[in-house]
Amino acid sequence: MPGTLHQGLLTVFRHDPWLAFDLLGVPRPVRGTPIDRRAELDHATEQLDKVRSRYPDLVLVWQDERDAETGIVIGVETQGKPEPKKRWRLAGYHGALADVHELNTWMIIVSFSRKFSASVREWSVGPPPRIDALLLDADTVRPFD
């Protein structure tokens, strides 16, 4: 069950979907403001109190009303401890979001584990599937003075 830090971070990204781009100095790829669309993606299961998901913790989407091909999807995944199977899940999340929305899709990973961050960096250059994500961790986000 996600804790308050996990849930609090998702709330921060809901209110400021461009936070990772701004912290890392990455230009915002569109002018719109993505909004939370995560709940629309879960699928019901046989058990009424369960949902099956193949998506990250938060999904933010913006699509231009005048041009359906212009927009962005931002998937946010937060991770507190090393979890090797995330390599396969992160690649799946990225692909699933791109497939469903047919828009440029960015993944943001917020890591609170140096070991997990090192894994993400290895997965970005190793054999496929490679993880293409903006990584927010102790090495990429410096404390404010």
Disulfide bonds with the S-S distance in Angstrom:
none
